[in-house]
């Protein structure tokens, strides 16, 4: 997931924010919170899933992300 968000920023230098909305029950969600400097904006419910809404700013990503 880190590499996909990294690619979004590298693909177009005008990209300032990457948004994600994974299912809240995925085991990767706590790791995303730990490894990426993204903001957990809210949790939401749709008829087919309960999700979380993340935003990741370009500047914070390149300053603090663990890209190893």
KEKE-3310 file (N, C-alpha, C; in steps of 0.2 Angstrom, whole numbers, plus 5000, padded with zeros to 4 digits):
npx = (5004:5010:5019:5010:5004:5015:5019:5008:5011:5023:5020:5013:5018:5009:5000:4994:4987:4983:4969:4962:4950:4949:4942:4936:4939:4950:4966:4977:4975:4978:4992:4994:4991:5002:5013:5012:5011:4997:4981:4967:4952:4938:4927:4915:4899:4893:4881:4888:4900:4910:4920:4935:4941:4955:4967:4981:4994:5005:5017:5019:5020:5033:5041:5040:5037:5040:5049:5056)
npy = (4994:5006:5008:5010:5022:5030:5029:5036:5049:5051:5049:5060:5076:5086:5081:5083:5077:5061:5050:5037:5023:5011:4995:4994:4983:4976:4968:4976:4989:4995:4994:5003:5015:5015:5016:5026:5043:5048:5055:5049:5052:5049:5036:5026:5020:5010:5001:4990:4989:4993:5007:5016:5033:5039:5052:5058:5068:5076:5083:5079:5065:5063:5069:5061:5047:5029:5022:5011)
npz = (5000:5004:4993:4982:4985:4986:4972:4967:4970:4964:4950:4946:4948:4953:4961:4977:4987:4993:4993:5003:5005:5013:5018:5035:5043:5038:5040:5037:5040:5053:5052:5041:5048:5056:5048:5039:5037:5038:5039:5049:5044:5046:5051:5041:5036:5023:5012:5008:5015:5030:5032:5032:5031:5024:5022:5014:5014:5002:5006:5020:5018:5011:5020:5032:5029:5030:5019:5016)
capx = (5000:5014:5022:5005:5003:5021:5018:5003:5014:5028:5017:5011:5020:5004:4996:4995:4983:4980:4964:4960:4945:4949:4937:4939:4941:4956:4971:4982:4973:4983:4999:4994:4991:5008:5019:5011:5009:4991:4976:4961:4947:4932:4924:4909:4896:4890:4878:4892:4906:4911:4926:4939:4943:4962:4970:4989:4997:5012:5023:5020:5023:5040:5045:5040:5035:5045:5049:5061)
capy = (5000:5012:5009:5013:5029:5033:5030:5042:5056:5052:5049:5067:5081:5091:5078:5086:5073:5054:5048:5030:5021:5003:4992:4995:4977:4973:4968:4981:4996:4997:4995:5009:5020:5015:5017:5031:5049:5050:5056:5045:5057:5046:5029:5027:5014:5009:4995:4984:4989:4998:5009:5022:5038:5042:5057:5058:5074:5075:5085:5074:5059:5063:5070:5056:5040:5024:5020:5005)
capz = (5000:5004:4986:4978:4987:4983:4965:4965:4971:4959:4944:4944:4954:4955:4966:4983:4992:4990:4998:5003:5009:5014:5023:5042:5046:5035:5045:5035:5042:5059:5049:5037:5052:5060:5044:5034:5041:5035:5044:5049:5045:5049:5049:5038:5034:5017:5013:5007:5019:5035:5029:5035:5026:5025:5018:5015:5011:4999:5010:5026:5016:5009:5026:5037:5028:5030:5012:5016)
cpx = (5004:5017:5016:5004:5009:5021:5013:5007:5020:5026:5015:5013:5015:5000:4998:4992:4981:4975:4963:4954:4944:4943:4940:4941:4947:4962:4977:4981:4977:4990:4999:4994:4998:5014:5018:5009:5002:4986:4970:4956:4941:4931:4917:4906:4892:4886:4882:4898:4906:4918:4929:4941:4950:4963:4977:4991:5004:5018:5024:5023:5030:5044:5046:5038:5041:5045:5054:5056)
cpy = (5006:5013:5012:5020:5033:5034:5035:5048:5057:5052:5056:5072:5085:5088:5080:5081:5067:5052:5040:5029:5014:5001:4992:4989:4973:4974:4973:4988:4998:4998:5002:5015:5021:5018:5023:5037:5052:5051:5052:5050:5055:5039:5030:5020:5014:5002:4989:4983:4994:5000:5014:5026:5041:5047:5057:5064:5073:5077:5081:5068:5058:5065:5064:5049:5036:5021:5014:4999)
cpz = (5000:4997:4982:4979:4985:4976:4963:4965:4965:4952:4941:4949:4956:4960:4973:4989:4989:4996:4997:5007:5010:5019:5030:5045:5043:5040:5043:5038:5048:5056:5045:5042:5055:5055:5039:5038:5038:5041:5043:5050:5048:5047:5046:5037:5027:5017:5012:5011:5025:5033:5034:5029:5028:5020:5019:5010:5008:5003:5016:5024:5015:5015:5031:5036:5028:5023:5011:5014)
residu = (UNK:UNK:UNK:UNK:UNK:UNK:UNK:UNK:UNK:UNK:UNK:UNK:UNK:UNK:UNK:UNK:UNK:UNK:UNK:UNK:UNK:UNK:UNK:UNK:UNK:UNK:UNK:UNK:UNK:UNK:UNK:UNK:UNK:UNK:UNK:UNK:UNK:UNK:UNK:UNK:UNK:UNK:UNK:UNK:UNK:UNK:UNK:UNK:UNK:UNK:UNK:UNK:UNK:UNK:UNK:UNK:UNK:UNK:UNK:UNK:UNK:UNK:UNK:UNK:UNK:UNK:UNK:UNK)
# end
